[in-house]
Amino acid sequence: MTVVGVVVGNPRAGSRTLRAALAVRDVLGGTAGPVIDLAEFAGELFDYGSERVAQAVEDVKGVDVLVVASPTYKASYTGLLKAFLDRFGAGSLRGVTGYPLMVAAADRHALAVEVHLKPVLAELGLSVPGPGLFLNESVFAGDLAQEVAKLLKETS
């Protein structure tokens, strides 16, 4: 069975970005893998002796599919997510399928996922099967699962 993990770079624990990433994971199906909400690791990301962060890195390396999500922050992904991704060497996630996901308040930020997040995931070796995923925050007022299913269908 395919193991689907989630990494979320929102600085707020339990964020809407986390909800969106979990919705993507659920629509993709497979076995639920690790969920890494980086807000819970913020104080340890620059401590290279942190066992919790080292374990999170190993957990990510054990998945088949990885949803990597971030809110759009200054037209890119968050520094929190960047600090975590810096723990992985070039090509170290080869063989993992990636789904980059960004959430923003305005559609004018939709290209950030393609221009910023998707290339760093490719550098790490993830295979991204289609365009990155972008959600406008307005979808949280409706049926999030339905919106995510529609988005995945449109981008596949």
C-alpha positions in Angstrom: 0.0 0.0 0.0 1.2 3.5 -0.8 2.2 5.6 2.2 1.3 9.2 2.0 3.0 11.7 4.2 2.5 15.4 4.9 4.8 18.3 5.7 3.3 21.7 6.4 5.4 24.9 6.7 2.8 27.1 8.3 4.1 28.8 11.4 0.8 28.3 13.1 0.1 24.8 14.5 -3.1 23.2 13.3 -3.4 25.8 10.5 -5.8 25.8 7.5 -2.7 24.9 5.4 -2.5 21.7 7.5 -6.2 21.1 6.9 -5.7 21.5 3.1 -2.7 19.2 3.0 -4.6 16.5 4.9 -7.5 16.9 2.5 -5.0 16.3 -0.4 -3.7 13.2 1.4 -7.2 11.9 1.9 -8.2 12.4 -1.7 -5.0 10.7 -2.9 -5.8 7.7 -0.8 -3.3 5.1 0.4 -2.1 4.6 3.9 -1.8 7.7 6.1 1.9 8.3 6.8 3.6 10.8 9.0 2.1 14.3 9.4 4.8 16.9 10.2 3.4 20.2 11.3 6.6 22.3 11.3 5.1 24.8 13.7 5.7 22.2 16.4 9.4 22.1 15.5 10.1 25.8 15.0 12.4 26.1 17.9 14.5 23.1 16.9 14.9 23.5 13.1 18.3 25.1 13.4 19.5 22.7 16.1 21.2 20.1 14.1 21.4 17.9 17.3 17.6 17.8 17.6 16.5 14.2 17.7 12.9 15.1 16.9 13.8 16.9 13.7 16.2 14.1 12.7 13.3 11.6 13.2 10.9 13.8 11.2 13.5 13.8 8.3 13.7 10.0 8.5 9.9 9.7 8.6 9.7 11.7 5.4 12.3 9.5 3.7 10.0 6.5 4.4 7.0 7.7 2.4 6.0 6.9 -1.2 4.0 10.1 -1.7 4.7 13.5 0.1 2.3 16.4 0.2 4.4 19.5 0.9 2.3 22.5 1.9 2.9 26.2 2.7 1.0 29.4 2.9 2.2 31.9 0.4 4.4 34.3 2.3 6.0 37.2 0.5 5.2 35.5 -2.8 7.0 32.3 -1.9 6.9 29.5 0.7 7.8 30.1 4.3 11.3 30.1 5.8 10.1 27.5 8.2 9.6 25.1 5.4 12.9 26.1 3.8 14.8 25.4 7.0 13.3 21.8 7.1 13.9 21.1 3.4 17.5 22.2 3.9 17.9 19.0 6.0 17.7 16.9 2.8 20.5 16.5 0.3 20.0 17.0 -3.4 18.3 13.9 -4.8 17.8 12.3 -1.4 14.0 11.9 -1.9 14.4 10.3 -5.3 11.6 7.7 -5.8 9.1 9.8 -3.8 6.1 11.4 -5.6 5.6 15.0 -4.5 2.5 17.2 -4.4 3.5 20.8 -3.7 0.6 22.8 -2.3 0.3 26.5 -1.6 -2.5 28.4 0.0 -3.0 32.2 -0.5 -5.5 34.9 0.0 -5.4 36.0 -3.7 -5.2 34.1 -7.0 -2.4 36.4 -8.1 -0.1 34.2 -6.0 -1.0 31.0 -7.9 2.3 30.8 -9.7 4.3 30.8 -6.5 3.9 27.0 -6.3 5.3 26.5 -9.8 8.0 29.1 -9.5 9.3 28.5 -6.0 8.1 25.4 -4.3 8.0 22.9 -7.1 11.7 23.5 -8.2 13.1 22.9 -4.7 11.1 19.6 -4.4 12.6 18.6 -7.8 16.1 19.4 -6.5 15.5 17.0 -3.6 14.5 14.3 -6.1 10.8 14.2 -5.8 8.8 13.4 -8.9 6.0 15.9 -9.3 3.5 14.3 -11.7 1.7 17.5 -12.7 1.4 21.2 -11.9 1.7 22.3 -8.3 -1.5 22.7 -6.3 -2.8 26.1 -5.4 -5.8 26.9 -3.2 -7.3 30.3 -2.6 -8.3 30.7 1.1 -11.9 31.2 0.0 -12.3 27.4 -0.4 -12.2 27.0 3.4 -15.7 28.5 3.5 -17.1 25.6 1.5 -16.5 21.9 1.1 -12.7 21.6 1.3 -12.6 17.9 0.3 -14.7 18.6 -2.7 -12.5 21.5 -3.8 -9.4 19.5 -3.3 -10.8 16.5 -5.3 -11.7 19.0 -8.1 -8.2 20.5 -8.0 -6.5 17.2 -8.2 -8.7 16.1 -11.1 -7.9 19.3 -13.0 -4.2 19.0 -12.5 -3.8 15.3 -13.3 
